[in-house]
């Protein structure tokens, strides 16, 4: 059997502009199916750059969830998961700026509130999370990512109550560094990176990016996607 001809065999960079909105899930009748089939072709490995560009961030986000396979989390202990979810919800309650963009002034000056937040951080720091599945389901790592992220124009996340005294930002970053090894075990599951709010970039398995210090960005993706997780995770 003769080998099928390869379309534009010297192609190294492909940018696809998608202008129309998507129907409701499960997206069966969309160009995403064709894109998935393209990525299953070994010839795609010749591409150095494959990007999908969308007309708005909402369509880009929908495409991300349709294209990006979820990591396998395996069997999880309900009690452990409930504990992590309780920590996540408490963090969102005690640092409302993470989701709502505003922290009440009383939180910023209330020392008792700072102490309660310190006790919460201490509890999280003293617990060893068994597997990455608990983070994937609870999204606790996305909350810590938001707490540790410094906002433009600020030398520190001033919205975190009591941060100067208790260094919550630094402690959040330390927890992320501690969880990074178990999260990186799932890196092979992540194929798409939000390089901009309206742009998805495909990252093949053999990419040098996966071996770089920025590889963890595949999991946290674009800051805008992390914010979307935060806005929709409370339960």
TORLO-59098 format. One line per 5 residues: number of its first residue (from 1); for each residue x, y, z of C-alpha. Coordinates in nm, 4 decimals, padded with zeros to 6 digits. Layout:
residues N
NUM> X/Y/Z ~ ...
end
This chain:
residues 235
1> 00.0000/00.0000/00.0000 ~ 00.1423/00.3366/-00.0980 ~ 00.1852/00.5972/00.1689 ~ -00.0764/00.8721/00.1646 ~ 00.0545/01.2061/00.0416
6> 00.1184/01.4698/00.3069 ~ -00.0433/01.8077/00.2614 ~ 00.2156/02.0892/00.2602 ~ 00.4935/01.8642/00.3942 ~ 00.7289/02.1553/00.4639
11> 00.4739/02.3361/00.6822 ~ 00.6321/02.4474/01.0115 ~ 00.3853/02.7031/01.1456 ~ 00.0055/02.6916/01.1325 ~ -00.2303/02.9565/01.2723
16> -00.6033/02.8870/01.2522 ~ -00.8447/03.1767/01.2996 ~ -01.1880/03.0640/01.4227 ~ -01.4439/03.3432/01.3958 ~ -01.7774/03.1812/01.4729
21> -01.9179/03.0790/01.8136 ~ -01.9534/02.7200/01.9259 ~ -02.2775/02.5352/01.9861 ~ -02.3506/02.3862/02.3244 ~ -02.1394/02.0911/02.4426
26> -02.0452/01.8226/02.3510 ~ -01.9182/02.0100/02.0440 ~ -01.9539/01.7130/01.8056 ~ -02.0300/01.9254/01.5001 ~ -01.7444/02.1734/01.5273
31> -01.4044/02.2151/01.3625 ~ -01.2522/02.0961/01.6893 ~ -01.3060/01.7403/01.5667 ~ -01.0971/01.8126/01.2588 ~ -00.8284/01.9728/01.4739
36> -00.8204/01.6690/01.7010 ~ -00.7789/01.4453/01.3966 ~ -00.4983/01.6663/01.2729 ~ -00.3161/01.6264/01.6028 ~ -00.3517/01.2488/01.5838
41> -00.1548/01.2531/01.2564 ~ 00.2171/01.1853/01.3052 ~ 00.2959/01.4514/01.0475 ~ 00.1862/01.7213/01.2920 ~ 00.5171/01.6666/01.4692
46> 00.6795/01.8621/01.1869 ~ 00.5002/02.1741/01.3019 ~ 00.7015/02.4032/01.5233 ~ 00.3978/02.6168/01.6016 ~ 00.0253/02.5431/01.5951
51> -00.2073/02.8120/01.7267 ~ -00.5829/02.8552/01.7384 ~ -00.7072/03.2123/01.7527 ~ -01.0637/03.3007/01.8525 ~ -01.2794/03.6089/01.8303
56> -01.3311/03.6285/02.2075 ~ -01.2033/03.4715/02.5264 ~ -01.5289/03.2846/02.5881 ~ -01.4960/03.0845/02.2657 ~ -01.1304/03.0248/02.3419
61> -01.2172/02.8917/02.6851 ~ -01.4885/02.6608/02.5456 ~ -01.2424/02.5231/02.2914 ~ -00.9829/02.4651/02.5621 ~ -01.2211/02.2493/02.7646
66> -01.3293/02.0615/02.4520 ~ -00.9742/01.9892/02.3337 ~ -00.7880/01.9472/02.6618 ~ -00.8188/01.5967/02.8108 ~ -00.8584/01.5864/03.1883
71> -00.5951/01.4041/03.3939 ~ -00.7004/01.0683/03.5358 ~ -00.7486/01.1198/03.9099 ~ -00.8179/00.7601/04.0133 ~ -01.0020/00.6701/04.3316
76> -01.0095/00.9522/04.5858 ~ -01.0873/00.9400/04.9555 ~ -01.4049/01.1409/05.0191 ~ -01.2861/01.2633/05.3590 ~ -00.9549/01.3905/05.2238
81> -01.1278/01.5611/04.9329 ~ -01.3811/01.7206/05.1699 ~ -01.0932/01.8546/05.3816 ~ -00.9208/02.0146/05.0822 ~ -01.2482/02.1617/04.9601
86> -01.3119/02.3106/05.3032 ~ -00.9675/02.4737/05.2985 ~ -01.0265/02.6065/04.9502 ~ -01.3646/02.7555/05.0409 ~ -01.2238/02.9101/05.3582
91> -00.9435/03.0748/05.1606 ~ -01.1942/03.2158/04.9128 ~ -01.3996/03.3484/05.2024 ~ -01.1069/03.4993/05.3920 ~ -00.9409/03.6502/05.0814
96> -01.2411/03.7555/04.8682 ~ -01.0201/03.9633/04.6367 ~ -00.9092/03.6359/04.4773 ~ -01.2516/03.5975/04.3165 ~ -01.4501/03.9157/04.3620
101> -01.1807/04.1774/04.3044 ~ -01.2357/04.3485/04.6392 ~ -01.1358/04.2831/04.9994 ~ -01.3411/04.4643/05.2677 ~ -01.1368/04.7138/05.4629
106> -01.2205/04.5481/05.7940 ~ -01.0370/04.2355/05.6799 ~ -00.7265/04.4367/05.5998 ~ -00.7081/04.5828/05.9513 ~ -00.8566/04.3022/06.1629
111> -00.5730/04.1231/06.3439 ~ -00.8002/03.8393/06.4548 ~ -00.8834/03.7739/06.0892 ~ -00.5129/03.7601/06.0074 ~ -00.4552/03.5062/06.2848
116> -00.7364/03.2844/06.1621 ~ -00.5862/03.2941/05.8133 ~ -00.2456/03.2092/05.9599 ~ -00.3955/02.9056/06.1360 ~ -00.5529/02.7958/05.8079
121> -00.2220/02.8223/05.6232 ~ -00.0493/02.6323/05.9034 ~ -00.3014/02.3492/05.8714 ~ -00.2476/02.3267/05.4954 ~ 00.1306/02.3432/05.5334
126> 00.1204/02.0561/05.7827 ~ -00.0671/01.8228/05.5497 ~ 00.0841/01.6039/05.2797 ~ -00.1537/01.5766/04.9856 ~ -00.1424/01.2102/04.8731
131> -00.1812/01.2524/04.4964 ~ -00.2338/01.5213/04.2345 ~ -00.5917/01.4010/04.1874 ~ -00.6969/01.5809/04.5048 ~ -00.5598/01.9075/04.3662
136> -00.7187/01.8569/04.0240 ~ -01.0613/01.7997/04.1774 ~ -01.0494/02.0571/04.4578 ~ -00.8607/02.3222/04.2556 ~ -00.6814/02.4233/04.5757
141> -00.3632/02.4849/04.3774 ~ -00.5392/02.7477/04.1645 ~ -00.6357/02.9386/04.4789 ~ -00.2762/02.9307/04.6038 ~ -00.1566/03.0374/04.2596
146> -00.3839/03.3430/04.2765 ~ -00.2718/03.4297/04.6306 ~ 00.0950/03.4032/04.5393 ~ 00.0622/03.6031/04.2189 ~ 00.1786/03.9641/04.2425
151> -00.0546/04.2087/04.0718 ~ 00.0754/04.4600/03.8147 ~ 00.1903/04.7787/03.9865 ~ 00.2340/04.6088/04.3239 ~ 00.5517/04.4787/04.4841
156> 00.3367/04.2352/04.6838 ~ -00.0263/04.1200/04.6834 ~ -00.1528/04.3995/04.9085 ~ -00.5070/04.2590/04.8938 ~ -00.4114/03.9619/05.1150
161> -00.5068/04.0515/05.4734 ~ -00.2097/04.0345/05.7099 ~ 00.0411/03.9480/05.4389 ~ 00.3148/04.1762/05.5736 ~ 00.3029/04.0064/05.9127
166> 00.2394/03.6463/05.8094 ~ 00.3881/03.6324/05.4573 ~ 00.0890/03.4537/05.3045 ~ 00.2136/03.5266/04.9535 ~ 00.5491/03.3632/05.0166
171> 00.3852/03.0709/05.1917 ~ 00.1468/03.0195/04.8997 ~ 00.4425/03.0102/04.6603 ~ 00.6210/02.7615/04.8882 ~ 00.3149/02.5339/04.8838
176> 00.3005/02.5542/04.5038 ~ 00.6674/02.4566/04.4854 ~ 00.5980/02.1662/04.7189 ~ 00.3042/02.0436/04.5102 ~ 00.4793/02.0945/04.1774
181> 00.6448/01.7490/04.1618 ~ 00.3137/01.5611/04.1903 ~ 00.1466/01.7969/03.9420 ~ 00.4278/01.7580/03.6891 ~ 00.3627/01.3836/03.6814
186> 00.0451/01.4715/03.4899 ~ 00.2163/01.7083/03.2495 ~ 00.1783/01.4630/02.9596 ~ -00.1990/01.5084/02.9836 ~ -00.1768/01.8786/02.9013
191> -00.1533/01.9725/02.5352 ~ -00.2713/02.3331/02.5142 ~ -00.1383/02.6554/02.6610 ~ -00.3262/02.9842/02.6851 ~ -00.0583/03.2140/02.5483
196> -00.3176/03.4924/02.5290 ~ -00.6809/03.5172/02.6380 ~ -00.7970/03.4483/02.2809 ~ -00.5143/03.2179/02.1703 ~ -00.4447/02.8495/02.2320
201> -00.1010/02.7126/02.1484 ~ -00.0468/02.3405/02.1014 ~ 00.2516/02.1991/02.2914 ~ 00.3578/01.8594/02.1479 ~ 00.5037/01.5903/02.3713
206> 00.8545/01.6388/02.2350 ~ 00.8585/02.0146/02.2848 ~ 01.1553/02.1716/02.4651 ~ 00.8990/02.3757/02.6597 ~ 00.8010/02.0628/02.8515
211> 01.1562/02.0332/02.9836 ~ 01.1870/02.3997/03.0769 ~ 01.1284/02.5677/03.4120 ~ 00.8068/02.7124/03.2650 ~ 00.6511/02.3712/03.1977
216> 00.4207/02.4115/03.4987 ~ 00.2474/02.6911/03.3045 ~ 00.0772/02.4177/03.1022 ~ -00.1169/02.3298/03.4161 ~ -00.1909/02.6821/03.5364
221> -00.2268/02.8031/03.1783 ~ -00.3008/03.1722/03.1178 ~ -00.3845/03.3872/03.4219 ~ -00.7248/03.4498/03.2692 ~ -00.8030/03.0771/03.2663
226> -00.6939/03.0483/03.6278 ~ -00.9297/03.3331/03.7131 ~ -01.2131/03.1508/03.5352 ~ -01.1496/02.8434/03.7500 ~ -01.1624/03.0577/04.0621
231> -01.4874/03.2235/03.9639 ~ -01.6583/02.8888/03.9003 ~ -01.5133/02.6596/04.1649 ~ -01.7031/02.7615/04.4785 ~ -01.9436/02.4938/04.5960
end
